[in-house]
Amino acid sequence: MYFRLFLISFLPFGLPVSNPSIDASSIQPLPTLKPLPSNIQPKNVQPKLPFIIKPAYEDTSFCAKTDCSHYGSCLSCSFPDDCDYGGLVMVNCTTISKFCKKTEQSVVKEAVCRYCYQTEDSEHECDEVRNCSSSSVQLFPTTCRVRQHVICMGRRQFLKNVRCRWTNGYSWSKAMLLSVTLGGFGADRFYLGFQLPSPRFLHSNVNT
C-alpha cells in the first residue's frame, strides 16, 4: 500500500487523458461567424438633444443715463471662490466702461453668494408663456432676466421652466390684477370676453 502511494506521488500531473471511445474524426470544428449585414450594423449615434436658443444678453442701455455703481447690470463683480452658497459676502465690483459714460469706478458691494438662475422669483422677471393651457401640469421653458439692482454670478439672463399662465390668449396675471383692482366693475370679466349684464338688469336687481 505504501509502495503504491510512493509511485503515485512521482507521477507527473497534467497528463492528457484520452478517451478511446471518442473518434477524433467525428469532432467538427466550430462554425465561423459571418459578419452582420450593413443595414443592421450597430452604429455609435449620439443622442439628439433638444435645440434651445440661448437668451440674448441684457439690455444695458440705461447704464449710460444713471449712476452705474447702484445697479448690478452695470457692474462686473468678482465673488470669492470659497464663498458659501446663500451667505452674504463682500464683492469687489467695477463699473463697465462700455456701458457707462463715466470713467471706470471700483466699488465694494454686499451680495448673496449664488448664481443668477438661483435668485428668488421676486428678483427676476420671466417672459410669459403663451398659446398653452393653464390647466396643464407641464412646464415650459422661457427666458428670465435678473432685475437691474441684483448682483449675482453668471449670466443675468437664463432659461427657466415655468407653469403656463396663459389661457385662450388671455394673460392669467393680468386677469388676476383686474379682478383685484377693478373686479367690482367687471373689468376682469370684460377682459376675458364674458358678456356683462346690462345697466337695466343691474338696476332691476337693486330695486328688488
C-alpha positions as CSV (number, residue, x, y, z in Angstrom):
1,M,0.0,0.0,0.0
2,Y,2.8,2.4,0.9
3,F,4.6,1.4,-2.3
4,R,1.5,2.4,-4.4
5,L,1.3,5.8,-2.7
6,F,5.0,6.3,-3.3
7,L,4.6,5.7,-7.1
8,I,1.5,8.0,-7.3
9,S,3.5,10.8,-5.7
10,F,6.1,10.6,-8.5
11,L,3.6,10.5,-11.4
12,P,3.5,13.8,-13.4
13,F,0.4,15.9,-13.2
14,G,-1.5,17.4,-16.1
15,L,-1.1,14.4,-18.5
16,P,-3.6,14.4,-21.3
17,V,-6.3,11.8,-20.7
18,S,-7.5,10.1,-23.8
19,N,-10.9,8.5,-24.2
20,P,-10.7,5.6,-26.7
21,S,-14.5,5.6,-27.2
22,I,-14.4,9.0,-28.9
23,D,-13.3,9.2,-32.6
24,A,-11.2,12.3,-33.3
25,S,-12.6,12.4,-36.9
26,S,-16.1,12.9,-35.6
27,I,-15.3,16.2,-33.9
28,Q,-16.5,19.1,-36.0
29,P,-14.8,22.5,-35.9
30,L,-16.7,25.4,-34.6
31,P,-18.6,27.3,-37.4
32,T,-17.1,30.7,-38.4
33,L,-19.3,33.7,-37.6
34,K,-20.5,35.7,-40.6
35,P,-20.4,39.5,-40.4
36,L,-23.7,41.3,-39.9
37,P,-25.3,42.9,-42.9
38,S,-24.6,46.6,-43.3
39,N,-28.2,47.6,-42.7
40,I,-28.2,46.2,-39.1
41,Q,-24.6,47.1,-38.1
42,P,-24.6,48.8,-34.7
43,K,-23.8,52.5,-35.0
44,N,-22.4,54.9,-32.5
45,V,-25.1,57.5,-32.8
46,Q,-25.1,60.4,-30.3
47,P,-28.5,61.1,-28.8
48,K,-30.1,64.2,-30.2
49,L,-30.6,66.9,-27.6
50,P,-33.4,69.4,-27.8
51,F,-32.3,72.6,-29.6
52,I,-32.5,75.5,-27.1
53,I,-31.7,79.1,-28.2
54,K,-29.7,80.9,-25.6
55,P,-31.3,84.0,-24.3
56,A,-30.0,87.3,-25.6
57,Y,-27.8,89.5,-23.4
58,E,-29.4,92.0,-21.1
59,D,-30.3,95.5,-22.3
60,T,-27.9,97.8,-20.6
61,S,-28.6,101.0,-22.5
62,F,-29.9,102.6,-19.3
63,C,-26.5,102.4,-17.7
64,A,-25.4,105.5,-19.7
65,K,-28.1,107.6,-18.1
66,T,-27.7,106.7,-14.4
67,D,-25.1,106.1,-11.7
68,C,-23.7,102.7,-12.7
69,S,-22.4,101.9,-9.2
70,H,-26.0,101.3,-7.9
71,Y,-27.0,98.6,-10.5
72,G,-25.7,95.1,-10.9
73,S,-26.5,95.3,-14.6
74,C,-23.8,97.9,-15.0
75,L,-21.1,96.2,-12.8
76,S,-18.6,93.5,-13.2
77,C,-18.2,91.8,-9.8
78,S,-15.7,89.2,-8.5
79,F,-17.1,86.7,-6.0
80,P,-14.7,84.8,-3.6
81,D,-14.0,81.3,-4.9
82,D,-14.8,79.8,-1.4
83,C,-18.0,81.6,-0.6
84,D,-20.8,79.6,0.9
85,Y,-24.0,79.4,-1.1
86,G,-26.7,81.7,0.3
87,G,-24.3,83.6,2.5
88,L,-23.6,87.3,2.4
89,V,-20.2,88.3,1.1
90,M,-18.4,91.5,0.1
91,V,-17.6,91.6,-3.5
92,N,-15.3,93.9,-5.5
93,C,-17.1,95.4,-8.4
94,T,-16.0,97.6,-11.3
95,T,-18.3,99.7,-13.5
96,I,-18.4,98.5,-17.1
97,S,-16.9,101.4,-19.1
98,K,-18.5,100.4,-22.4
99,F,-22.0,100.7,-20.8
100,C,-21.3,103.8,-18.6
101,K,-20.3,107.1,-19.9
102,K,-18.2,107.9,-16.8
103,T,-14.7,106.6,-16.2
104,E,-14.3,103.2,-14.7
105,Q,-15.0,103.1,-10.9
106,S,-14.3,100.4,-8.3
107,V,-16.9,99.8,-5.5
108,V,-17.4,97.2,-2.8
109,K,-20.9,95.7,-2.7
110,E,-22.7,93.3,-0.3
111,A,-24.2,90.4,-2.2
112,V,-25.5,86.8,-1.8
113,C,-23.3,84.0,-2.9
114,R,-25.3,82.4,-5.7
115,Y,-25.8,82.3,-9.4
116,C,-28.3,84.4,-11.2
117,Y,-30.6,81.5,-12.0
118,Q,-30.7,80.7,-8.3
119,T,-32.3,84.1,-7.4
120,E,-35.7,84.3,-5.8
121,D,-38.8,84.7,-8.0
122,S,-39.2,88.3,-6.9
123,E,-35.7,89.1,-8.0
124,H,-36.1,88.2,-11.7
125,E,-38.9,88.5,-14.3
126,C,-39.7,86.0,-17.0
127,D,-41.4,86.2,-20.4
128,E,-44.9,85.0,-20.2
129,V,-45.6,81.6,-21.9
130,R,-48.4,81.9,-24.4
131,N,-50.5,79.5,-26.5
132,C,-50.7,76.9,-23.8
133,S,-53.2,75.5,-21.3
134,S,-53.1,76.8,-17.7
135,S,-54.6,73.5,-16.5
136,S,-51.6,71.6,-17.8
137,V,-49.0,70.4,-15.3
138,Q,-46.3,70.6,-17.9
139,L,-43.5,73.1,-17.5
140,F,-42.5,75.3,-20.4
141,P,-39.0,76.9,-20.9
142,T,-38.9,80.7,-21.0
143,T,-36.4,83.5,-20.8
144,C,-35.9,85.2,-17.4
145,R,-33.9,88.3,-16.5
146,V,-32.5,89.3,-13.2
147,R,-33.7,92.7,-12.0
148,Q,-31.2,95.5,-12.6
149,H,-30.3,96.1,-8.9
150,V,-29.5,92.4,-8.2
151,I,-25.8,91.3,-8.0
152,C,-25.2,87.6,-8.8
153,M,-22.8,85.3,-10.6
154,G,-23.1,84.1,-14.2
155,R,-25.4,85.2,-16.9
156,R,-28.0,87.7,-15.9
157,Q,-30.4,86.1,-18.4
158,F,-31.2,82.4,-18.3
159,L,-33.8,79.8,-19.2
160,K,-36.3,78.6,-16.6
161,N,-39.2,76.1,-16.7
162,V,-42.4,77.7,-15.6
163,R,-46.1,76.9,-15.4
164,C,-48.4,78.2,-18.1
165,R,-50.2,81.4,-17.1
166,W,-52.0,82.0,-20.4
167,T,-55.5,80.8,-21.3
168,N,-57.0,81.2,-24.7
169,G,-54.9,84.2,-25.5
170,Y,-55.5,85.9,-22.2
171,S,-52.9,86.7,-19.6
172,W,-53.6,85.0,-16.2
173,S,-51.7,87.6,-14.3
174,K,-53.4,90.5,-16.0
175,A,-56.8,89.0,-15.4
176,M,-56.0,88.4,-11.7
177,L,-54.8,92.1,-11.4
178,L,-58.0,93.4,-12.9
179,S,-60.0,91.1,-10.6
180,V,-58.3,92.5,-7.5
181,T,-58.4,96.2,-8.5
182,L,-61.4,96.6,-10.8
183,G,-63.3,93.4,-10.1
184,G,-66.3,95.3,-8.7
185,F,-66.8,97.0,-12.1
186,G,-66.5,93.7,-14.0
187,A,-63.2,94.7,-15.7
188,D,-61.8,91.2,-15.4
189,R,-64.9,89.6,-17.0
190,F,-64.8,92.2,-19.8
191,Y,-61.1,91.4,-20.4
192,L,-61.8,87.7,-20.5
193,G,-64.6,88.2,-23.1
194,F,-67.6,87.5,-20.9
195,Q,-70.7,89.4,-21.6
196,L,-71.5,91.9,-18.9
197,P,-75.1,92.4,-17.7
198,S,-76.9,95.5,-18.9
199,P,-77.3,98.5,-16.6
200,R,-81.1,97.9,-16.8
201,F,-80.6,94.4,-15.4
202,L,-78.5,95.7,-12.6
203,H,-81.0,98.4,-11.7
204,S,-83.9,95.9,-11.6
205,N,-81.9,93.7,-9.3
206,V,-81.1,96.6,-6.9
207,N,-84.8,97.6,-6.7
208,T,-85.9,94.0,-5.9
